[in-house]
Amino acid sequence: VQLQASGGGLVQSGGSLRLSCEAPGSTLSSYAVGWFRQAPGKERVAVGHITFNGENIFMTDSVQGRFTISRDNVKNVVYLQMNSLKPEDTAVYLCSAGGLLTFRPTWWGQGTLVTVSS
């Protein structure tokens, strides 16, 4: 499964972005999907994940209330909606897929850079 994250860019503090995760040639709806981010010089950390059927979404405390994950299994895409962005959200964002109701990061895609200016 090859994943592609897109939608990154430069945004001002307080702004919003929506990232997309797609898997051309694969059925992304068969997997739980998670988002991670890696800031410059820091380790990769989890942002949140969504079960294969979209019924359960888990977000980490650092983004709870500002970010959310959704999916459109007809379009075979998973979204990360980011609101109220802060400079500390600046990072490369990556998506991963694996598992069904329990997210097991197995396949990874290249990330997309999000830069939040103050």
VOTI-321876 format. One record per atom (N, C-alpha, C, O, CB): x, y, z; chain; residue in one letter; atom name. Coordinates in nm, 2 decimals, padded with zeros to 4 digits. Each point is the difference from the previous one (the first is absolute). Glycine has a CB too. Layout:
<rs>
(r (X,Y,Z),A,A,CA);
...
</rs>
This chain:
<rs>
(r (00.08,-00.12,00.00),A,V,N);
(r (-00.08,00.12,00.00),A,V,CA);
(r (00.09,00.12,00.00),A,V,C);
(r (00.08,00.02,00.09),A,V,O);
(r (-00.27,-00.14,00.03),A,V,CB);
(r (00.18,00.20,-00.22),A,Q,N);
(r (00.07,00.13,-00.01),A,Q,CA);
(r (-00.09,00.12,00.03),A,Q,C);
(r (-00.10,00.01,-00.06),A,Q,O);
(r (00.26,-00.11,-00.11),A,Q,CB);
(r (-00.12,00.17,00.27),A,L,N);
(r (-00.08,00.11,00.05),A,L,CA);
(r (00.06,00.14,-00.05),A,L,C);
(r (00.12,00.01,-00.02),A,L,O);
(r (-00.19,-00.15,00.22),A,L,CB);
(r (-00.02,00.23,-00.23),A,Q,N);
(r (00.05,00.14,-00.04),A,Q,CA);
(r (-00.08,00.10,00.09),A,Q,C);
(r (-00.12,00.00,00.00),A,Q,O);
(r (00.17,-00.08,-00.24),A,Q,CB);
(r (00.03,00.16,00.31),A,A,N);
(r (-00.06,00.11,00.08),A,A,CA);
(r (00.02,00.13,-00.09),A,A,C);
(r (00.10,00.02,-00.06),A,A,O);
(r (-00.05,-00.14,00.28),A,A,CB);
(r (-00.15,00.20,-00.21),A,S,N);
(r (00.00,00.13,-00.08),A,S,CA);
(r (-00.08,00.10,00.08),A,S,C);
(r (-00.07,-00.03,00.09),A,S,O);
(r (00.10,-00.09,-00.31),A,S,CB);
(r (-00.01,00.25,00.17),A,G,N);
(r (-00.08,00.11,00.06),A,G,CA);
(r (00.08,00.09,00.09),A,G,C);
(r (-00.06,00.10,00.05),A,G,O);
(r (-00.13,-00.25,-00.07),A,G,CB);
(r (00.32,00.12,00.04),A,G,N);
(r (00.08,00.09,00.09),A,G,CA);
(r (00.02,00.13,-00.07),A,G,C);
(r (-00.02,00.02,-00.11),A,G,O);
(r (00.12,-00.22,00.21),A,G,CB);
(r (-00.04,00.29,-00.02),A,G,N);
(r (00.03,00.13,-00.05),A,G,CA);
(r (00.04,00.10,00.11),A,G,C);
(r (00.01,-00.04,00.12),A,G,O);
(r (-00.16,00.00,-00.31),A,G,CB);
(r (00.15,00.16,00.16),A,L,N);
(r (00.03,00.11,00.09),A,L,CA);
(r (-00.13,00.07,00.05),A,L,C);
(r (-00.08,00.04,-00.09),A,L,O);
(r (00.31,00.00,-00.02),A,L,CB);
(r (-00.25,-00.03,00.24),A,V,N);
(r (-00.12,00.06,00.05),A,V,CA);
(r (00.03,00.09,00.12),A,V,C);
(r (00.10,-00.03,00.07),A,V,O);
(r (-00.24,-00.17,-00.16),A,V,CB);
(r (00.06,00.30,00.11),A,Q,N);
(r (00.03,00.09,00.11),A,Q,CA);
(r (-00.06,-00.07,00.13),A,Q,C);
(r (-00.09,-00.08,00.00),A,Q,O);
(r (00.09,00.28,-00.15),A,Q,CB);
(r (00.06,-00.16,00.26),A,S,N);
(r (-00.05,-00.05,00.13),A,S,CA);
(r (-00.15,00.04,00.01),A,S,C);
(r (-00.05,00.11,-00.03),A,S,O);
(r (00.28,-00.08,00.14),A,S,CB);
(r (-00.31,-00.13,-00.06),A,G,N);
(r (-00.14,00.01,00.01),A,G,CA);
(r (-00.08,-00.05,-00.12),A,G,C);
(r (-00.12,-00.01,00.00),A,G,O);
(r (00.16,00.20,00.14),A,G,CB);
(r (00.04,-00.22,-00.25),A,G,N);
(r (-00.07,-00.04,-00.12),A,G,CA);
(r (-00.03,-00.15,00.00),A,G,C);
(r (00.02,-00.07,00.10),A,G,O);
(r (00.10,00.25,-00.22),A,G,CB);
(r (-00.17,-00.23,00.00),A,S,N);
(r (-00.04,-00.14,-00.01),A,S,CA);
(r (00.06,-00.06,-00.13),A,S,C);
(r (00.03,00.07,-00.10),A,S,O);
(r (-00.24,-00.02,00.22),A,S,CB);
(r (00.23,-00.18,-00.11),A,L,N);
(r (00.04,-00.08,-00.12),A,L,CA);
(r (-00.07,-00.13,00.01),A,L,C);
(r (-00.03,-00.05,00.11),A,L,O);
(r (00.25,00.17,-00.13),A,L,CB);
(r (-00.24,-00.18,-00.10),A,R,N);
(r (-00.05,-00.14,00.00),A,R,CA);
(r (00.10,-00.08,-00.08),A,R,C);
(r (00.02,00.02,-00.12),A,R,O);
(r (-00.26,00.05,00.14),A,R,CB);
(r (00.29,-00.18,00.04),A,L,N);
(r (00.09,-00.09,-00.06),A,L,CA);
(r (-00.08,-00.12,-00.05),A,L,C);
(r (-00.10,-00.04,00.06),A,L,O);
(r (00.29,00.12,00.08),A,L,CB);
(r (-00.14,-00.14,-00.25),A,S,N);
(r (-00.06,-00.12,-00.05),A,S,CA);
(r (00.10,-00.11,00.00),A,S,C);
(r (00.12,00.02,-00.03),A,S,O);
(r (-00.28,00.12,-00.11),A,S,CB);
(r (00.11,-00.26,00.16),A,C,N);
(r (00.08,-00.12,-00.01),A,C,CA);
(r (-00.07,-00.10,-00.10),A,C,C);
(r (-00.12,-00.04,00.02),A,C,O);
(r (00.21,00.07,00.22),A,C,CB);
(r (-00.02,-00.06,-00.35),A,E,N);
(r (-00.06,-00.09,-00.10),A,E,CA);
(r (00.09,-00.12,-00.02),A,E,C);
(r (00.12,00.00,00.03),A,E,O);
(r (-00.24,00.19,-00.14),A,E,CB);
(r (00.06,-00.29,00.05),A,A,N);
(r (00.08,-00.13,-00.03),A,A,CA);
(r (-00.04,-00.04,-00.14),A,A,C);
(r (-00.08,-00.10,-00.01),A,A,O);
(r (00.09,00.03,00.26),A,A,CB);
(r (00.05,00.13,-00.35),A,P,N);
(r (-00.03,-00.04,-00.14),A,P,CA);
(r (00.02,-00.15,-00.02),A,P,C);
(r (00.11,-00.05,00.03),A,P,O);
(r (-00.05,00.28,-00.10),A,P,CB);
(r (-00.16,-00.30,00.01),A,G,N);
(r (00.01,-00.14,-00.03),A,G,CA);
(r (-00.03,-00.09,00.12),A,G,C);
(r (00.01,-00.12,-00.02),A,G,O);
(r (00.16,00.19,-00.14),A,G,CB);
(r (-00.20,-00.01,00.28),A,S,N);
(r (-00.03,-00.08,00.11),A,S,CA);
(r (-00.13,00.04,00.06),A,S,C);
(r (-00.05,00.11,-00.02),A,S,O);
(r (00.29,-00.14,00.07),A,S,CB);
(r (-00.30,-00.06,00.03),A,T,N);
(r (-00.13,00.04,00.06),A,T,CA);
(r (00.03,00.05,00.15),A,T,C);
(r (00.01,-00.08,00.09),A,T,O);
(r (-00.13,-00.10,-00.23),A,T,CB);
(r (00.13,00.31,00.15),A,L,N);
(r (00.03,00.05,00.13),A,L,CA);
(r (-00.10,-00.02,00.10),A,L,C);
(r (00.02,00.00,00.12),A,L,O);
(r (00.11,00.17,-00.24),A,L,CB);
(r (-00.26,-00.19,00.07),A,S,N);
(r (-00.11,-00.03,00.09),A,S,CA);
(r (00.02,-00.13,00.08),A,S,C);
(r (-00.08,-00.02,00.09),A,S,O);
(r (-00.07,00.15,-00.25),A,S,CB);
(r (00.24,-00.21,00.12),A,S,N);
(r (00.02,-00.13,00.07),A,S,CA);
(r (00.09,00.02,00.12),A,S,C);
(r (00.02,-00.10,00.08),A,S,O);
(r (-00.04,-00.02,-00.29),A,S,CB);
(r (00.07,00.24,00.24),A,Y,N);
(r (00.09,00.01,00.11),A,Y,CA);
(r (-00.03,00.12,00.09),A,Y,C);
(r (-00.06,00.10,-00.04),A,Y,O);
(r (00.23,-00.20,-00.11),A,Y,CB);
(r (-00.12,00.09,00.27),A,A,N);
(r (00.00,00.12,00.09),A,A,CA);
(r (00.12,00.08,-00.05),A,A,C);
(r (00.10,-00.05,-00.06),A,A,O);
(r (-00.20,-00.07,00.26),A,A,CB);
(r (00.08,00.25,-00.19),A,V,N);
(r (00.10,00.10,-00.05),A,V,CA);
(r (00.04,00.10,00.11),A,V,C);
(r (-00.09,00.05,00.07),A,V,O);
(r (00.00,-00.08,-00.30),A,V,CB);
(r (00.21,00.05,00.25),A,G,N);
(r (00.05,00.10,00.10),A,G,CA);
(r (00.08,00.11,-00.06),A,G,C);
(r (00.06,-00.02,-00.11),A,G,O);
(r (-00.06,-00.16,00.27),A,G,CB);
(r (00.01,00.29,-00.09),A,W,N);
(r (00.08,00.11,-00.04),A,W,CA);
(r (00.11,00.02,00.10),A,W,C);
(r (-00.02,-00.02,00.12),A,W,O);
(r (-00.17,00.13,-00.24),A,W,CB);
(r (00.31,-00.08,00.07),A,F,N);
(r (00.11,00.03,00.09),A,F,CA);
(r (00.07,00.13,-00.05),A,F,C);
(r (-00.03,00.05,-00.11),A,F,O);
(r (00.07,-00.30,00.16),A,F,CB);
(r (00.04,00.30,00.03),A,R,N);
(r (00.08,00.12,-00.04),A,R,CA);
(r (00.14,00.00,00.06),A,R,C);
(r (00.02,-00.06,00.11),A,R,O);
(r (-00.24,00.19,-00.13),A,R,CB);
(r (00.31,-00.07,-00.05),A,Q,N);
(r (00.14,00.01,00.04),A,Q,CA);
(r (00.05,00.14,-00.02),A,Q,C);
(r (00.01,00.04,-00.12),A,Q,O);
(r (00.02,-00.29,00.07),A,Q,CB);
(r (-00.01,00.32,00.16),A,A,N);
(r (00.06,00.13,-00.01),A,A,CA);
(r (00.15,-00.01,-00.02),A,A,C);
(r (00.06,-00.10,00.03),A,A,O);
(r (-00.25,00.19,00.12),A,A,CB);
(r (00.25,00.02,-00.20),A,P,N);
(r (00.14,00.00,-00.03),A,P,CA);
(r (00.08,-00.03,00.13),A,P,C);
(r (-00.02,00.06,00.10),A,P,O);
(r (-00.01,00.11,-00.28),A,P,CB);
(r (00.12,-00.27,00.17),A,G,N);
(r (00.08,-00.04,00.11),A,G,CA);
(r (-00.07,-00.07,00.11),A,G,C);
(r (00.06,-00.03,00.11),A,G,O);
(r (00.07,00.22,-00.16),A,G,CB);
(r (-00.25,-00.23,00.03),A,K,N);
(r (-00.08,-00.08,00.10),A,K,CA);
(r (-00.04,-00.13,-00.05),A,K,C);
(r (00.00,-00.03,-00.12),A,K,O);
(r (-00.08,00.25,00.22),A,K,CB);
(r (00.03,-00.30,-00.01),A,E,N);
(r (-00.05,-00.14,-00.03),A,E,CA);
(r (-00.14,00.01,-00.06),A,E,C);
(r (-00.07,00.10,00.02),A,E,O);
(r (00.21,-00.20,00.16),A,E,CB);
(r (-00.17,00.00,-00.26),A,R,N);
(r (-00.13,-00.01,-00.05),A,R,CA);
(r (-00.10,-00.03,00.11),A,R,C);
(r (00.03,-00.09,00.09),A,R,O);
(r (00.06,00.01,-00.31),A,R,CB);
(r (-00.20,00.15,00.22),A,V,N);
(r (-00.11,-00.03,00.11),A,V,CA);
(r (-00.13,-00.02,-00.07),A,V,C);
(r (-00.03,00.05,-00.11),A,V,O);
(r (00.16,00.09,00.28),A,V,CB);
(r (-00.22,-00.21,-00.10),A,A,N);
(r (-00.13,-00.02,-00.05),A,A,CA);
(r (-00.09,00.12,00.02),A,A,C);
(r (00.02,00.08,00.09),A,A,O);
(r (00.01,-00.32,-00.04),A,A,CB);
(r (-00.12,00.26,-00.15),A,V,N);
(r (-00.09,00.11,00.01),A,V,CA);
(r (-00.14,-00.06,00.03),A,V,C);
(r (-00.08,00.06,00.08),A,V,O);
(r (00.21,00.08,-00.25),A,V,CB);
(r (-00.17,-00.25,00.11),A,G,N);
(r (-00.12,-00.07,00.02),A,G,CA);
(r (-00.03,-00.10,-00.10),A,G,C);
(r (00.08,-00.02,-00.10),A,G,O);
(r (-00.17,00.23,00.20),A,G,CB);
(r (-00.02,-00.29,-00.09),A,H,N);
(r (-00.03,-00.10,-00.09),A,H,CA);
(r (-00.15,-00.02,-00.01),A,H,C);
(r (-00.07,00.04,00.09),A,H,O);
(r (00.29,-00.15,-00.05),A,H,CB);
(r (-00.26,00.04,-00.14),A,I,N);
(r (-00.14,-00.03,-00.03),A,I,CA);
(r (-00.01,-00.14,-00.04),A,I,C);
(r (00.08,-00.06,-00.07),A,I,O);
(r (-00.13,00.30,00.00),A,I,CB);
(r (-00.06,-00.31,00.13),A,T,N);
(r (-00.02,-00.14,-00.04),A,T,CA);
(r (-00.04,-00.02,-00.14),A,T,C);
(r (-00.04,00.10,-00.07),A,T,O);
(r (-00.02,-00.14,00.30),A,T,CB);
(r (00.06,-00.08,-00.28),A,F,N);
(r (-00.02,-00.02,-00.15),A,F,CA);
(r (-00.14,00.05,-00.04),A,F,C);
(r (-00.02,00.04,-00.11),A,F,O);
(r (00.17,-00.24,00.12),A,F,CB);
(r (-00.25,00.19,00.08),A,N,N);
(r (-00.14,00.03,-00.03),A,N,CA);
(r (-00.03,00.15,00.04),A,N,C);
(r (-00.11,00.04,-00.02),A,N,O);
(r (00.05,-00.28,00.05),A,N,CB);
(r (00.16,00.31,00.03),A,G,N);
(r (-00.03,00.14,00.04),A,G,CA);
(r (-00.08,00.02,00.12),A,G,C);
(r (-00.03,00.11,00.04),A,G,O);
(r (00.05,-00.06,-00.27),A,G,CB);
(r (-00.05,-00.16,00.30),A,E,N);
(r (-00.09,00.01,00.12),A,E,CA);
(r (00.08,00.05,00.12),A,E,C);
(r (-00.07,00.06,00.09),A,E,O);
(r (-00.07,-00.24,-00.18),A,E,CB);
(r (00.27,00.16,00.10),A,N,N);
(r (00.07,00.05,00.11),A,N,CA);
(r (00.12,00.08,-00.04),A,N,C);
(r (00.08,-00.04,-00.09),A,N,O);
(r (-00.15,-00.16,00.22),A,N,CB);
(r (00.09,00.31,-00.06),A,I,N);
(r (00.11,00.09,-00.03),A,I,CA);
(r (00.08,00.03,00.13),A,I,C);
(r (-00.07,00.03,00.10),A,I,O);
(r (-00.06,00.07,-00.30),A,I,CB);
(r (00.26,-00.10,00.19),A,F,N);
(r (00.08,00.02,00.12),A,F,CA);
(r (00.10,00.11,-00.03),A,F,C);
(r (00.07,-00.01,-00.10),A,F,O);
(r (-00.10,-00.23,00.18),A,F,CB);
(r (00.03,00.35,00.00),A,M,N);
(r (00.09,00.11,-00.02),A,M,CA);
(r (00.09,00.02,00.12),A,M,C);
(r (-00.05,-00.02,00.11),A,M,O);
(r (-00.12,00.13,-00.27),A,M,CB);
(r (00.29,-00.08,00.14),A,T,N);
(r (00.09,00.02,00.11),A,T,CA);
(r (-00.04,00.14,00.07),A,T,C);
(r (-00.06,00.08,-00.06),A,T,O);
(r (00.25,-00.22,-00.05),A,T,CB);
(r (-00.15,00.15,00.24),A,D,N);
(r (-00.03,00.11,00.08),A,D,CA);
(r (00.04,00.13,-00.06),A,D,C);
(r (-00.07,00.10,00.01),A,D,O);
(r (00.08,-00.24,00.19),A,D,CB);
(r (00.11,00.14,-00.27),A,S,N);
(r (00.06,00.12,-00.05),A,S,CA);
(r (-00.09,00.07,-00.11),A,S,C);
(r (00.02,00.12,-00.03),A,S,O);
(r (00.21,-00.21,00.09),A,S,CB);
(r (-00.31,00.01,-00.13),A,V,N);
(r (-00.08,00.05,-00.11),A,V,CA);
(r (-00.15,-00.02,00.03),A,V,C);
(r (-00.08,00.05,-00.08),A,V,O);
(r (00.27,-00.10,-00.08),A,V,CB);
(r (-00.23,-00.01,00.27),A,Q,N);
(r (-00.14,-00.02,00.03),A,Q,CA);
(r (-00.07,00.13,00.00),A,Q,C);
(r (00.04,00.10,00.06),A,Q,O);
(r (00.01,-00.30,00.07),A,Q,CB);
(r (-00.16,00.21,-00.20),A,G,N);
(r (-00.08,00.12,-00.01),A,G,CA);
(r (00.03,00.09,-00.11),A,G,C);
(r (-00.07,00.09,-00.03),A,G,O);
(r (00.05,-00.11,00.27),A,G,CB);
(r (00.14,00.00,-00.30),A,R,N);
(r (00.04,00.08,-00.11),A,R,CA);
(r (00.01,-00.08,-00.13),A,R,C);
(r (-00.03,00.05,-00.11),A,R,O);
(r (00.16,00.09,00.26),A,R,CB);
(r (-00.09,-00.26,-00.14),A,F,N);
(r (00.02,-00.09,-00.12),A,F,CA);
(r (-00.11,-00.11,00.01),A,F,C);
(r (-00.04,-00.04,00.11),A,F,O);
(r (00.29,00.09,-00.13),A,F,CB);
(r (-00.29,-00.10,-00.10),A,T,N);
(r (-00.08,-00.12,00.00),A,T,CA);
(r (00.03,-00.08,-00.13),A,T,C);
(r (00.05,00.06,-00.10),A,T,O);
(r (-00.23,00.06,00.24),A,T,CB);
(r (00.15,-00.24,-00.13),A,I,N);
(r (00.02,-00.09,-00.12),A,I,CA);
(r (-00.14,-00.05,-00.05),A,I,C);
(r (-00.08,-00.03,00.08),A,I,O);
(r (00.31,-00.04,00.01),A,I,CB);
(r (-00.24,00.06,-00.22),A,S,N);
(r (-00.12,-00.06,-00.06),A,S,CA);
(r (00.04,-00.08,-00.12),A,S,C);
(r (00.12,00.01,-00.04),A,S,O);
(r (-00.26,00.19,00.13),A,S,CB);
(r (00.05,-00.27,-00.14),A,R,N);
(r (00.03,-00.08,-00.12),A,R,CA);
(r (-00.12,-00.01,-00.09),A,R,C);
(r (-00.12,00.00,00.05),A,R,O);
(r (00.29,-00.13,00.08),A,R,CB);
(r (-00.14,00.11,-00.26),A,D,N);
(r (-00.11,-00.02,-00.10),A,D,CA);
(r (00.04,-00.13,-00.07),A,D,C);
(r (00.09,00.00,-00.08),A,D,O);
(r (-00.14,00.25,00.05),A,D,CB);
(r (-00.01,-00.36,00.07),A,N,N);
(r (00.04,-00.13,-00.05),A,N,CA);
(r (-00.05,-00.02,-00.14),A,N,C);
(r (00.04,-00.09,-00.07),A,N,O);
(r (-00.05,00.01,00.30),A,N,CB);
(r (-00.08,00.17,-00.28),A,V,N);
(r (-00.04,-00.01,-00.14),A,V,CA);
(r (00.11,00.06,-00.09),A,V,C);
(r (00.04,-00.05,-00.10),A,V,O);
(r (-00.28,00.06,00.17),A,V,CB);
(r (00.30,00.10,-00.02),A,K,N);
(r (00.11,00.07,-00.07),A,K,CA);
(r (00.13,-00.06,00.03),A,K,C);
(r (00.10,00.04,-00.06),A,K,O);
(r (-00.24,00.17,00.06),A,K,CB);
(r (00.15,-00.30,00.10),A,N,N);
(r (00.12,-00.06,00.04),A,N,CA);
(r (00.10,00.10,00.05),A,N,C);
(r (00.12,-00.01,-00.04),A,N,O);
(r (-00.16,-00.17,-00.13),A,N,CB);
(r (00.00,00.26,00.26),A,V,N);
(r (00.09,00.11,00.05),A,V,CA);
(r (-00.03,00.02,00.15),A,V,C);
(r (-00.11,-00.01,00.05),A,V,O);
(r (00.12,00.12,-00.28),A,V,CB);
(r (00.09,-00.07,00.30),A,V,N);
(r (00.00,00.03,00.14),A,V,CA);
(r (00.05,00.14,00.02),A,V,C);
(r (00.10,00.04,-00.06),A,V,O);
(r (-00.07,-00.28,00.14),A,V,CB);
(r (-00.10,00.32,00.00),A,Y,N);
(r (00.03,00.14,00.02),A,Y,CA);
(r (00.05,00.03,00.14),A,Y,C);
(r (-00.04,-00.06,00.09),A,Y,O);
(r (-00.13,00.12,-00.27),A,Y,CB);
(r (00.26,00.04,00.19),A,L,N);
(r (00.03,00.06,00.13),A,L,CA);
(r (-00.03,00.15,-00.01),A,L,C);
(r (00.07,00.07,-00.07),A,L,O);
(r (00.12,-00.24,00.11),A,L,CB);
(r (-00.30,00.21,00.03),A,Q,N);
(r (-00.04,00.14,00.00),A,Q,CA);
(r (00.07,00.06,00.12),A,Q,C);
(r (-00.01,-00.04,00.11),A,Q,O);
(r (-00.21,-00.01,-00.22),A,Q,CB);
(r (00.29,00.16,00.08),A,M,N);
(r (00.08,00.07,00.10),A,M,CA);
(r (-00.05,00.14,00.01),A,M,C);
(r (00.01,00.08,-00.09),A,M,O);
(r (00.19,-00.23,00.05),A,M,CB);
(r (-00.25,00.19,00.16),A,N,N);
(r (-00.05,00.13,00.02),A,N,CA);
(r (00.08,00.06,00.11),A,N,C);
(r (00.08,-00.06,00.08),A,N,O);
(r (-00.31,00.00,-00.15),A,N,CB);
(r (00.22,00.19,00.09),A,S,N);
(r (00.07,00.08,00.10),A,S,CA);
(r (00.15,-00.04,00.01),A,S,C);
(r (00.05,-00.03,00.10),A,S,O);
(r (-00.26,00.04,00.03),A,S,CB);
(r (00.27,-00.01,-00.25),A,L,N);
(r (00.14,-00.04,-00.01),A,L,CA);
(r (00.10,00.09,00.08),A,L,C);
(r (-00.02,00.12,00.00),A,L,O);
(r (-00.03,-00.22,-00.22),A,L,CB);
(r (00.15,00.04,00.28),A,K,N);
(r (00.10,00.07,00.08),A,K,CA);
(r (00.14,-00.02,-00.07),A,K,C);
(r (00.02,-00.10,-00.07),A,K,O);
(r (-00.16,00.08,00.29),A,K,CB);
(r (00.23,00.11,-00.19),A,P,N);
(r (00.13,-00.02,-00.06),A,P,CA);
(r (00.06,-00.14,00.04),A,P,C);
(r (00.08,-00.06,-00.07),A,P,O);
(r (-00.04,00.31,00.08),A,P,CB);
(r (-00.07,-00.29,00.11),A,E,N);
(r (00.05,-00.13,00.05),A,E,CA);
(r (-00.06,-00.12,-00.08),A,E,C);
(r (00.05,-00.12,00.02),A,E,O);
(r (-00.01,00.22,00.21),A,E,CB);
(r (-00.14,-00.08,-00.31),A,D,N);
(r (-00.05,-00.11,-00.08),A,D,CA);
(r (00.08,-00.02,-00.13),A,D,C);
(r (-00.02,-00.09,-00.08),A,D,O);
(r (-00.21,00.14,00.17),A,D,CB);
(r (00.33,00.04,-00.11),A,T,N);
(r (00.09,-00.01,-00.12),A,T,CA);
(r (00.07,-00.13,00.00),A,T,C);
(r (00.07,-00.04,00.10),A,T,O);
(r (-00.04,00.28,-00.10),A,T,CB);
(r (-00.05,-00.32,-00.11),A,A,N);
(r (00.06,-00.13,00.00),A,A,CA);
(r (-00.03,-00.07,-00.14),A,A,C);
(r (-00.08,00.06,-00.08),A,A,O);
(r (00.06,-00.08,00.33),A,A,CB);
(r (00.09,-00.09,-00.27),A,V,N);
(r (-00.04,-00.08,-00.12),A,V,CA);
(r (-00.10,-00.10,00.06),A,V,C);
(r (00.02,-00.07,00.10),A,V,O);
(r (00.21,00.09,-00.22),A,V,CB);
(r (-00.35,-00.02,00.05),A,Y,N);
(r (-00.11,-00.09,00.04),A,Y,CA);
(r (00.00,-00.12,-00.09),A,Y,C);
(r (00.00,00.01,-00.12),A,Y,O);
(r (-00.13,00.19,00.20),A,Y,CB);
(r (00.12,-00.32,-00.02),A,L,N);
(r (00.00,-00.12,-00.07),A,L,CA);
(r (-00.13,-00.08,00.03),A,L,C);
(r (-00.05,00.01,00.12),A,L,O);
(r (00.30,-00.01,-00.13),A,L,CB);
(r (-00.30,-00.08,-00.08),A,C,N);
(r (-00.10,-00.10,00.03),A,C,CA);
(r (00.05,-00.14,00.00),A,C,C);
(r (00.09,-00.03,-00.07),A,C,O);
(r (-00.26,00.20,-00.02),A,C,CB);
(r (00.10,-00.25,00.16),A,S,N);
(r (00.04,-00.14,00.01),A,S,CA);
(r (-00.13,-00.09,00.00),A,S,C);
(r (-00.10,00.05,00.05),A,S,O);
(r (00.32,00.01,00.07),A,S,CB);
(r (-00.22,-00.18,-00.17),A,A,N);
(r (-00.11,-00.08,00.00),A,A,CA);
(r (00.03,-00.14,00.05),A,A,C);
(r (00.11,-00.05,-00.01),A,A,O);
(r (-00.20,00.18,-00.18),A,A,CB);
(r (-00.01,-00.20,00.25),A,G,N);
(r (00.02,-00.13,00.05),A,G,CA);
(r (-00.10,-00.03,00.11),A,G,C);
(r (-00.04,00.08,00.08),A,G,O);
(r (00.28,-00.08,-00.14),A,G,CB);
(r (-00.29,-00.13,00.07),A,G,N);
(r (-00.10,-00.04,00.10),A,G,CA);
(r (-00.14,00.04,-00.05),A,G,C);
(r (-00.01,00.07,-00.10),A,G,O);
(r (00.19,-00.05,00.28),A,G,CB);
(r (-00.27,-00.05,-00.10),A,L,N);
(r (-00.14,00.03,-00.03),A,L,CA);
(r (-00.06,00.09,00.11),A,L,C);
(r (-00.01,00.12,-00.01),A,L,O);
(r (-00.02,-00.34,-00.11),A,L,CB);
(r (-00.01,00.15,00.23),A,L,N);
(r (-00.05,00.08,00.12),A,L,CA);
(r (00.12,00.04,00.09),A,L,C);
(r (-00.02,00.10,00.08),A,L,O);
(r (-00.20,-00.22,-00.10),A,L,CB);
(r (00.33,00.05,00.02),A,T,N);
(r (00.12,00.03,00.07),A,T,CA);
(r (00.10,00.05,-00.10),A,T,C);
(r (00.04,-00.07,-00.09),A,T,O);
(r (-00.09,-00.10,00.28),A,T,CB);
(r (00.09,00.30,-00.17),A,F,N);
(r (00.10,00.05,-00.10),A,F,CA);
(r (00.14,-00.06,00.02),A,F,C);
(r (00.05,00.00,00.11),A,F,O);
(r (-00.19,00.21,-00.12),A,F,CB);
(r (00.19,-00.26,-00.10),A,R,N);
(r (00.13,-00.06,00.00),A,R,CA);
(r (00.08,00.06,-00.11),A,R,C);
(r (-00.01,-00.05,-00.12),A,R,O);
(r (-00.07,-00.17,00.23),A,R,CB);
(r (00.16,00.32,-00.09),A,P,N);
(r (00.07,00.06,-00.11),A,P,CA);
(r (00.09,-00.09,-00.07),A,P,C);
(r (00.10,-00.05,00.06),A,P,O);
(r (-00.11,00.26,00.06),A,P,CB);
(r (-00.02,-00.24,-00.24),A,T,N);
(r (00.07,-00.10,-00.08),A,T,CA);
(r (00.06,00.06,-00.13),A,T,C);
(r (00.12,-00.02,-00.03),A,T,O);
(r (-00.27,-00.16,00.12),A,T,CB);
(r (00.07,00.25,-00.16),A,W,N);
(r (00.04,00.07,-00.12),A,W,CA);
(r (00.01,00.15,00.02),A,W,C);
(r (-00.08,00.06,00.07),A,W,O);
(r (-00.02,-00.25,-00.21),A,W,CB);
(r (00.20,00.25,00.07),A,W,N);
(r (00.02,00.14,00.02),A,W,CA);
(r (00.01,00.07,-00.14),A,W,C);
(r (00.04,-00.07,-00.10),A,W,O);
(r (00.08,00.03,00.32),A,W,CB);
(r (-00.15,00.16,-00.22),A,G,N);
(r (00.02,00.08,-00.12),A,G,CA);
(r (00.10,00.11,00.03),A,G,C);
(r (00.04,00.03,00.11),A,G,O);
(r (-00.27,-00.08,-00.19),A,G,CB);
(r (00.27,00.12,-00.03),A,Q,N);
(r (00.08,00.12,00.02),A,Q,CA);
(r (-00.09,00.11,00.06),A,Q,C);
(r (-00.12,00.01,-00.02),A,Q,O);
(r (00.27,-00.07,-00.17),A,Q,CB);
(r (-00.09,00.15,00.27),A,G,N);
(r (-00.07,00.10,00.07),A,G,CA);
(r (-00.03,00.12,-00.08),A,G,C);
(r (00.05,00.02,-00.12),A,G,O);
(r (00.05,-00.11,00.32),A,G,CB);
(r (-00.17,00.18,-00.14),A,T,N);
(r (-00.03,00.13,-00.06),A,T,CA);
(r (00.04,00.11,00.11),A,T,C);
(r (-00.04,-00.02,00.11),A,T,O);
(r (-00.15,-00.07,-00.27),A,T,CB);
(r (00.25,00.19,00.11),A,L,N);
(r (00.05,00.10,00.10),A,L,CA);
(r (-00.10,00.11,00.03),A,L,C);
(r (-00.06,00.06,-00.09),A,L,O);
(r (00.29,-00.10,00.00),A,L,CB);
(r (-00.25,00.06,00.22),A,V,N);
(r (-00.09,00.11,00.05),A,V,CA);
(r (00.08,00.10,00.07),A,V,C);
(r (00.08,-00.04,00.10),A,V,O);
(r (-00.28,-00.12,-00.08),A,V,CB);
(r (00.20,00.28,-00.06),A,T,N);
(r (00.07,00.11,00.07),A,T,CA);
(r (-00.10,00.10,00.05),A,T,C);
(r (-00.07,00.06,-00.08),A,T,O);
(r (00.28,-00.10,-00.07),A,T,CB);
(r (-00.20,00.07,00.28),A,V,N);
(r (-00.09,00.10,00.06),A,V,CA);
(r (00.08,00.12,00.04),A,V,C);
(r (00.09,-00.02,00.08),A,V,O);
(r (-00.25,-00.16,00.00),A,V,CB);
(r (00.13,00.29,-00.14),A,S,N);
(r (00.08,00.12,00.04),A,S,CA);
(r (-00.07,00.08,00.11),A,S,C);
(r (-00.13,00.00,00.01),A,S,O);
(r (00.21,00.01,-00.25),A,S,CB);
(r (00.00,00.05,00.32),A,S,N);
(r (-00.06,00.08,00.11),A,S,CA);
(r (-00.04,00.14,-00.04),A,S,C);
(r (-00.05,00.08,00.09),A,S,O);
(r (00.19,-00.22,00.07),A,S,CB);
</rs>
